[in-house]
Amino acid sequence: MLTFGSAEIWPSLLYIGIGLGVIALVVGLLVWNGRRRGSRTVALDAALTLSGWWFLLSAVGAVIFVVKAFTVEWAEFNGETYVYVGWPDSLPCSEFGDGAATMLTCRGESLSHFTVTNASLGLRLLAAAAQLSTLALTAMPAVIVGIVCFYTLRGRVFSRMVTRALTGGAIAVLVFGVTTDLLSGIAATTALREVFAPESEWYPSAYQLTVTPWPFAAALGLVALAAVFRQGTRLEQERAQLQQEKTALEKETEGLV
């Protein structure tokens, strides 16, 4: 994720453009290197390399999350809670939308992004579990693309391994997607309950858990893609069988002649 901040919009857009340009330069170098070597599968080679880097960075991130859980005394949380933080009284806003001037409508936000210091080991492990689940979810595209490119480069695009990878990826996306949604909310509320006493007004009275629909949509798309590859595998096997029968028939005909 590329994030930049500035007083004006154009510097931020410039920085994001530079970041995207660096990424494009890396991809361009991979493509140029493939063409220089005379490769006929430049796109597949580049995709396989990038997915490998993506997976490697995800693995490094996973190690960092685990080490951090045991070595530091603070934990970061990102999940919806029932704790509502109101805006300060000094912030100009309109409670009922009265007045002709353009103003904010007075409201607040639920506490969802925060850090807890002196957190217990159990709380740090819970935060790490939520972060690892998110990391695993974001790494799944790299795994799926890597497997598909690997077998395609070896002339086995319609192999059973590719179909299994797509089906397994669909299951993993669904599981990690739902787990990430649930763990984020559970970890955030558990953290606030450890920070505040039950009699405190800031103590969350309930867990606010949300499951978004996009993991189901992504899993459905991968299952559909797996079905396409499965059909391709079946057609490939039928074609190979017909070719074998044709070859055997030609040999028999030559024997008769």
N, C-alpha and C positions, 0 to 999 in steps of 0.2 A: 504494500500500500504506500502510495506517495502522498505525503502531507507537507504543505508549506504554508506559512502565514506571513502576511505583510499588510501594511496599511492600505495599499491599493491593490486592485485585482490583477493588474498586468504583471507585476513582479512575481506573484504566486503562479500565474499561468506560465510565465517564462521559466520558472524553476521546474514546474511539472513538465513543460516541454523539453527542458534539458534532460530530466530524468528519463522521459520516454525516448529521447534521442539516444541516450546511452544504451538503453535496452535494444533499440533498433540497430545501433552500431554493433552490439554483440551478436545479434542475429545475422546481420549482414556479413560479419567476419566469418561466421560459421558457414554461411552459404558460399562466400567467396572461396573459403578453404576447400569446400566440397567440389566446387567447379574446377578449382586449380588441380585437384587430384583426379579430375575426370569422372567423378561420381555421377551416376544417372539417377540417384535417389537422394538428391540434395535436401529436399524438404523433409524426408523421413529421417535422414541423418541428423539434421538440425533439431528436429522435434525430439529425437531420442536423446541427444546430448542435453538439451534444455530440461527435459523431464528428469534426467539423471541428476543434474545440478539442483533442480527443485527438490527432489527427494533427499539429496544429501543435506541441503540447507534445513529441511524439515527435521531430519535426524539430529542435526546439531542443535536445533532449537529444542527438541525433545530432551536432549541431555541437559541443556541449560535449565529448563524448567524443573527437572528432577533435582539437579544439584542445588538450585536456588531454594527449593523447598526444605532442604536439610541444612543449608548454610546461612541463610538470612532470617531475620526475625520479622519480616514484613511480607505481606501478600497483597496482590492486586486482584480486584474483582470486577466483573462486568456482567451484571444481570439485573433484571427488574425486581424491585421490592415494593412493599406497601408503605415504606417510609416516604413521606411526602415533604419535600423541602420547599418552603414558600420563598418568594422573592423578597428582598429587603424593602422596608418601607420607603427608603430613599429613592427607589427606582420609580420614575414617573410611569404610571399606568392608569388605565380606566377600568373600573370594576364592572360596569354595566354597558360599556361602549358609549357613554354619554360624551358630549362635546363634539365640536366640529373638527378639532385638530387630529392629525394622525397619531395614534398612541397605541402602546401595547395594551392588551387585555390582561388584567391582573390575574396571575395564576402562578403555579410553581411546577416543579418537576419531581418525579420519583427518583430516589437516590439509586443510581444504577452503576456509576463508574466511581470507584473509590479505592483507597489503599488502607489497610489495617496494619498498624505497627504493633510490635510485641505480640504477634499472633501465635497461638499454640501450634504445635507440630501437626495435630490433626487438621486444624484449619488451613495450614499451609499446604498440606497434602490434598485437601479438598479443592483448593484453588488450583493446584498443579494438575489435578485430574480434569478439571474443567478446561484448562489451557491445553492439555495434551489431547483432549477430545476434539477441540477446535483445530489443533494442528493436524491431527490425523485426518479430519474431514477435508482440510484444504490441501493435503498431500495426495488424496485419492485420485484427482485428475492426472497428476504426474505418474502415478503407478499404472493407471489404465492406459494412458498414452504411451508410456514406455513399453509395456507388454505388447500392445498392438503394433508399434513400430518395429520392435525386435523381431517378431514373427513375420511381419510383412517383408522386412529386409531379407529374410531367409526363405522367401517364397512360400510361406505357409500362412498367408493371411486368413484363409478359411480353415484354420485348424481348431481342434476342440479346445486348446488352451486359450485362444482368443475369446471364444464363446464363454468359457468358464471365467475368464478374467472380467468380462463385461457383466456377467451375472453376479459374480462375487463383488464387483465394484458397486453394483446396484444395491446389494444387501448392505455393504459397508457404508455407503452414502446414507442410506436410510437409518441404519443403527447409529452412526456417529452424528448424523444431523439431529435426530431426536435426543440423543444423549447430550449433545452440546447445549441444546435449548434447555433441557431439564437441569443439567449440572450447573449451568450459569446461574439460574434462579435459585437453586438450592444452596449453592455456595455463598451467594450474596446475602441471602436472608440469614443463613447460619452465621455468617461473619458479624452481621449487625446484632444478632442475638447474643453473640459472645462479647461484643463491645458494650452493649447497654443492658442494664438490669431490667428484669421483667416489669418493675413498677415505673420505668421511665416512659415518657411519652414518645420517645424515639424507638422503643422496642417494637419490632414488627410483629403484629398480632397473627399473621398468617403468611404462608408461602405463596408468592405470585409466580405461577409456573405457566409458561406458554410454549406451545409447539407450533412452529411455523410450517406452512404447507410445502415449502420449496424442496425439502429432502424427498418428499413423496413424488413430486413432479420430476426431480432429477433421477430418482430410482426408476420411475416408469420409463423415462427416456432411455436409460441404459438397458433396461429389460427389452424394450422394443429393438434397440440396436443389436442386442445379443440374439434376438429372434432372426433378425436379418442375416447376421453372420452364420447362424445355425442353418438357415435355409441355403446360404451360399455353400456351406460345408457339405450339405446333402447333395446339392447339384454337382459339386466338384467330385464327390465320390461316385455319383452316377455317371458322370462324364468319364472318369477314369475306368470304371467298370466296362462301359461301352467301348472304350478304346482297347481294353484288353481283349474283349470278345472279338472286336474287329481284327486285331492282330492275329488272334488264334485262328479265325476264319480264313485270313489271307494265307497263313501257313498251311492250313489244310488244303486250300485250293492249289497252292504251289505243289504240294505233295501229289495231288491227283494228276496235275499236268505232267 
